[in-house]
Amino acid sequence: MIKLRLVAAAAIAAAATLLSSGAAQAYPDIPNVTLTISDATIVGGNTFNYKASADVECEWTVTYSEAVNGSATQTGNGKSLSGSYDTKVVESTFKSPIKATCKYDDNVPAVSAKIQTSNEVSPAFFSTSDAAKVLPAAIQTADASATITLLPKKGVDDNNSGSDLPDTGGSNLWILVLGGALVVAGGGVTYAARRRHTH
């Protein structure tokens, strides 16, 4: 008899565990939204590419407020969205955000509750209305963001003649001439010393 009760208690506990895990699976977590940038630090005036992705179907909105030659907002549908933005020319280092927002249907019906109050001492309570049973699933949002760092362009001037490295001094020709003279002098001293030893 005791064994039968233990088996029944174990079966009830197992059923409760299965039911509770099934209920937890009916409400998915927020999807994993990622935003990948081709290069987060670029020279202003250049273009960067992005890719927004998620593990659910999304209605995408990607916003970069500093965009030039096009819209600051790009949209699309699916599990990913790729695109590019042209950046503005800057005179000093400038940081600007880019944000990807995913609107998705989590397949969980929206709950509508109306508040009913009472003059009794008991507190107000919530009651789900009949209309809630026919409401569509709630639309949820999740997003990811990144920062784009724009660098100033290096101009072509007389000092560096368009090279990427700045000119840090004068001509280095005199070092080459001095080194050549030392090599010649060392060779002459060695030749003279050998002649002296042979005579």
C-alpha positions in Angstrom: 0.0 0.0 0.0 2.8 2.4 0.9 4.6 1.5 -2.3 1.5 2.2 -4.3 1.3 5.7 -2.7 4.9 6.4 -3.5 4.5 5.3 -7.1 1.4 7.5 -7.4 3.2 10.5 -5.8 6.1 10.1 -8.2 3.8 9.9 -11.2 2.0 13.0 -10.1 5.3 14.8 -9.6 6.5 13.7 -13.1 3.3 14.9 -14.7 3.5 18.2 -13.0 7.1 18.6 -14.1 6.2 17.8 -17.7 3.3 20.2 -17.7 5.3 23.0 -16.2 8.1 22.6 -18.7 5.6 22.6 -21.6 4.1 25.8 -20.3 7.5 27.4 -20.1 8.2 26.5 -23.8 5.0 28.2 -24.9 6.5 31.6 -24.0 9.8 32.0 -25.9 12.6 34.2 -24.7 13.5 37.4 -26.4 15.2 36.5 -29.7 18.9 36.9 -30.1 19.3 40.1 -32.2 22.8 40.9 -33.5 24.1 43.9 -35.4 27.4 43.3 -37.3 29.3 46.3 -38.8 32.0 45.8 -41.5 34.2 48.4 -39.8 33.1 50.5 -36.8 36.0 53.0 -37.3 36.2 54.6 -40.7 37.2 57.8 -42.4 34.3 60.1 -42.8 32.9 60.2 -46.3 33.3 56.5 -46.8 30.7 53.7 -46.7 30.2 51.0 -44.1 28.1 47.8 -44.4 25.9 46.3 -41.7 24.0 43.0 -41.1 21.2 42.7 -38.6 20.1 39.2 -37.8 17.8 37.4 -35.4 16.6 33.8 -34.7 13.0 34.8 -35.5 11.2 36.4 -38.5 11.4 40.2 -38.0 10.0 43.3 -39.4 13.3 45.3 -39.4 14.0 48.9 -38.9 17.7 50.0 -39.0 18.4 53.7 -38.2 21.6 55.6 -38.7 20.9 59.3 -38.2 24.1 60.6 -39.7 23.5 59.0 -43.1 24.1 61.0 -46.3 23.0 60.2 -49.9 20.0 58.2 -48.8 17.5 57.6 -46.1 18.5 57.4 -42.4 16.1 54.5 -41.9 16.2 51.2 -43.8 13.5 48.5 -43.5 13.0 44.9 -44.4 11.5 41.6 -43.4 13.0 38.2 -42.6 15.6 36.7 -40.2 18.3 39.1 -41.4 18.7 42.5 -43.2 21.8 43.8 -44.8 22.6 47.2 -46.2 25.1 50.1 -46.2 25.3 53.7 -45.3 27.3 56.6 -46.7 28.9 58.7 -43.9 29.5 62.4 -43.7 32.9 64.0 -43.9 34.1 65.2 -40.5 36.9 67.5 -39.4 37.4 65.8 -36.0 36.7 62.4 -34.6 32.9 61.9 -34.4 30.9 59.0 -32.8 27.4 58.2 -34.1 25.0 55.4 -33.2 23.3 52.8 -35.4 20.3 50.8 -34.1 18.5 47.7 -35.5 15.0 47.0 -34.2 13.2 43.7 -34.7 9.4 43.6 -34.4 8.3 40.0 -34.1 5.2 38.0 -33.3 5.9 35.9 -30.2 2.8 33.7 -30.8 1.5 34.5 -27.3 -2.0 35.9 -27.3 -2.3 39.4 -26.0 -4.0 39.7 -22.6 -6.6 42.4 -22.1 -7.7 42.9 -18.5 -10.3 45.3 -17.2 -10.1 46.7 -13.7 -13.1 46.1 -11.5 -13.3 48.1 -8.3 -15.5 47.4 -5.3 -16.7 49.4 -2.4 -15.8 46.5 -0.2 -12.6 46.4 1.9 -11.0 43.8 -0.5 -8.6 45.4 -3.0 -9.4 45.8 -6.7 -8.9 42.7 -8.8 -8.3 41.9 -12.5 -10.6 39.9 -14.7 -9.8 38.8 -18.3 -12.5 39.9 -20.6 -14.1 37.7 -23.3 -12.5 39.9 -26.0 -9.0 38.9 -24.9 -9.6 35.3 -26.2 -9.9 36.5 -29.8 -7.1 39.1 -29.8 -4.1 38.5 -32.1 -0.7 37.6 -30.7 1.2 40.5 -29.2 3.9 42.1 -31.3 7.2 42.4 -29.4 10.4 44.3 -30.1 14.0 43.6 -29.6 17.0 45.6 -30.7 20.8 45.9 -31.0 22.9 48.9 -31.4 26.5 49.9 -32.2 28.7 53.0 -32.4 30.3 54.2 -35.6 33.5 56.3 -35.2 34.2 58.7 -38.0 37.7 59.9 -38.5 38.8 63.1 -40.4 40.2 62.7 -43.9 43.9 63.5 -44.3 44.4 66.3 -46.8 47.0 66.4 -49.5 49.4 69.2 -48.6 53.0 70.4 -49.4 54.5 68.7 -46.3 53.6 65.1 -47.0 52.8 65.2 -50.7 49.8 63.0 -50.2 51.5 60.3 -48.2 49.8 58.7 -45.2 52.7 59.4 -43.0 53.5 62.9 -41.9 56.9 64.5 -42.7 58.8 64.5 -39.4 62.1 66.1 -40.5 64.4 67.2 -43.3 66.2 65.1 -45.9 68.0 62.0 -44.8 70.6 62.1 -47.6 73.4 63.5 -45.4 73.2 60.3 -43.2 73.7 58.2 -46.3 76.7 60.3 -47.4 78.3 60.2 -43.9 77.8 56.4 -43.7 79.4 55.9 -47.2 82.4 58.1 -46.2 83.0 56.1 -43.0 82.9 52.8 -45.0 85.5 54.2 -47.5 87.7 55.5 -44.6 87.5 52.2 -42.8 88.5 50.4 -46.0 91.5 52.7 -46.5 92.7 52.2 -42.9 92.5 48.4 -43.3 94.4 48.5 -46.6 97.2 50.7 -45.2 97.6 48.5 -42.1 97.9 45.3 -44.3 100.6 47.0 -46.5 102.6 48.0 -43.5 102.6 44.4 -42.2 103.7 42.9 -45.5 106.8 45.2 -45.7 
